Amino acid sequence: MKEKIKNRVHELYWNDNVNCARTALICLGELFNTVIEPQTIRSAVGLHGAGGYRAQCGLVEGTLMFMGIYLHTLGKTDDEIVSVCYNFASAFDKTFGSLRCYELRPTGFSENDPPHMCEKLTCDGIGFAYQYILGIIRQ
């Protein structure tokens, strides 16, 4: 699974120039065989740290969006999904040290950055989200 995520993230970043939130939505949709509507993908265009402002990480936002879509299809209630999202955010924070792009990407967004400098973090974050969601659906 790790290699599949790595290859797909690389393709989305380098071939399609997709941001981290959209990449998380697309990858998780593919991994869980869930269709993500084009309008939903378009809605995540500015979710890479709030349009580069370096607020909440797009990997978190994309995953939270995906969990709302996917867990509803499994019959989870809104309250259950809210709880899962809260617990995911806490687990992500503990694992990666922050939810904020400001801290996860300390150099920010500038023209001098190497392209797609969050690629490894994206792979790790999507792998983490995948395992987290698997744990939820196995309960």
Secondary structure, 3 states (H helix, E strand, C coil): CHHHHHHHHHHHHHCCCCCHHHHHHHHHHHHCCCCCCHHHHHHCCCCCHHHHCCCECHHHHHHHHHHHHHHHHCCCCHHHHHHHHHHHHHHHHHHHCCCEHHHHCCCCCCCCCCCCCCHHHHHHHHHHHHHHHHHHHCC
